[in-house]
Amino acid sequence: MRVLQIGRDDWSAAGGLGARDEWVFVDAGDESGFDAKLIGRIAVTVLDAPCELRLLEQLDAVISPYALLVARELEVGFDDETRRFLARKAASFIDVSDRQQVIAELPRKYFPKPFGQKLEIRRAQVSPFHTTGWSFEGNSYVVADVDRDELRQLVLWRENIAYQSDRPLELWPEYLKDEGCEIELCVQLIQSGSPDVITFQRNYTEAELAEPIIIDEPTSGYLACSVFAKGKGRVKVGPIHYRHTRFGAGQFVPGGQRLVDSNREELFYFFHPGNLEPPLNIYFAGYRPAEGFEGYFMMERFGHPFLLISDPRLEGGRFYLGSSELEDLLLRTIRGLVRDLGFEEKDVIVSGLSMGSFGALYYGSQLDALAIIAGKPIVDLGYVAERGRLVRPGDFFTIFDIVNFWDRSDHGADEATPDAFTTHLVDRWNGEPGFGDTKILLSYMEQDDYDDQAYYTLLNSQTGKPTSVIARGYQGRHNDDSASIVTWFVNQYTRTIEEYRGARNGTR
C-alpha cells in the first residue's frame, strides 16, 4: 500500500510502517513536490497542513474519492472552492493527534485489491446429527425441519475459508427461519499447517448476526463454519458471504455501501462524485461469481458522477430482483443521490451489460431517466429458463433459482410461473408512463443463446410509444463478441453525454 502525506513534517520518520507499505511525503509549501507523474498510484492521502487549492488540483488524478483524510483542525479554514474539491473527493476529517494510531489503521482500511466470495450451498451438507426432514432449494437454501430443545449442528460446509491474519474478514450468512426456531453460527479457526489445532472457536447468536461479524485473529489458517439450530419449525440456510473488511471505511472499496433487507439479502453500491456535474451515470454489474464492483475505470473516464451497483447473491447475481423491500431500498438510494446532487431524474443515464442490462431496464423503467444504455440484453428470464432444457443443457442453473424465487410473499400465486417475468416487465413498459421519452440504446447478439428475443420483446413493447429505441446487432452468441459490444456501449455513452451537455449549454 502506498500512502501520500501532504504536510509540514514527514510522519514516516518515526517509523511504524509495515514492510509492504510505502510512504510518500510532499511538503505542503513546496510546489515542486506536487507532480502527479512522479508520485504515481496512491491508495490513501493524508492532508495535515494548510495547502493551496491549485497545488491539490495538480494531484487530482492520484487522490481517490473516500481516500483523502484531512486533519480536523483544518476544516474551518477552507474557502468554498476548496470545500468543493474536498466534496469531489468525499474527504473525511479525522483526529491526527495520535499519528502512530493513524499510520497503523491505514493498511487495515485502505489496502488495494478488494476480495469477496461465498461458501455456496452446493458445498454444504446436512449434519449427521440432524434426523428430521430436509431438502435443497436449488442453490439458494438448505431447507430443514427442526424439532428439538437444544442447539445441535444442522448444516456444515465441506470447504473452509482461507484466512490471513493481516487481512481480517467480514462474514455474512444468509438464512430464513420460523419464529419458533433459533440458530447460531459456529466459526472455528484451524491453524495453518495443522489439521486439528483450533486456535479460535465461537458461536454467534442471532443478535450478533444482525450485523456482519468480523474475524480479526492473530493466527493465519482456515475458517470452518457450521450452523446450529433448535426449536420447532423450518429453517432455511443460505450461503455465507465473506470479504476483506475495511473496518467501516467501505464495502469492497473505500466508500462502498451495503443495502440489506429483512430476508438478509444484500445489494451493494458505490457512488463516485466525479465532477459533481450532471449527468449521473448508473452502471449495473454483469453476472460475476467474485463479489465486488465492476466498471469503475470505464465509468470514471466519463468524468461525471457515477453509481456502481452490484448483486452478490446466488452464484453470480439474482438479476437485481428482490423483495419489494430490497428493490425499494435501491430506488430510494438512487433518488436520494439525485436529490442530494441537485439533479433531476432527467439528468440520469442508466446502463448495464448482460445481467446488468436487466437491472438497467427493470429499474430504468421506474425512473424518468435521460437514457438507458444496455449491451447483450437479457429481458425474458422465463424464456431463458425454458431454453435451458435444449439450448443450454447442463448450463446456467442459476436461472432456475431465479424463476423459483419469483414466487415470493408479496406477489400472488398467479405470478409464480416462468413467463411471469416477461408479463410483469412488459406490462409495466406498456402502461403509463412506461419508458416515456427515455431513450433506449441497445447492442445485442443476433444468435444470443440466452435471450435471442430480447431486442424484439423490447421493441414490440414500445410500438406507438414516444420512446426512441436505437439498436445495433452483432453476429454470434452471447459471449462471442464482447469487445464489439463494449466498444459500442462506450461510444453510445460518450455520444449521449455530449448531446446532453450540448443541449444543456444551448449549443445543440
Secondary structure by P-SEA (a helix, b strand, c coil): cbbbbbccccccccccccccbbbbbbcccccccccccccccccbbbbcccccaaaaaaaccccccccccccccccccccaaaaaaaaaacbbbbbcccaaaaaaaccccccccccccccccccccccccccccccccccccbbbbbbcccccccccccbbbbbbccbbbbbbbbbcccccbbbbbbbbbbcccccccccbbbbbcccccccbbbbbcccbbbbbbbbbbbcbbbbbbbbbbbcccccccccccccbbbbbcccccbbbbbbbbccccccbbbbbbcccccccccaaaaaaaacccbbbbbbccccccccccccaaaaaaaaaaaaaaaaaaccccccbbbccccaaaaaaaaaaaaccccbbbbccccccaaaaaaacccccccccaaaaaaaaacccccccccccccaaaaaaaaaaaacccccccbbbbbbbbcccccccaaaaaaaaaaccccbbbbbccccccccccaaaaaaaaaaaaaaaaaaaaaaaaccc
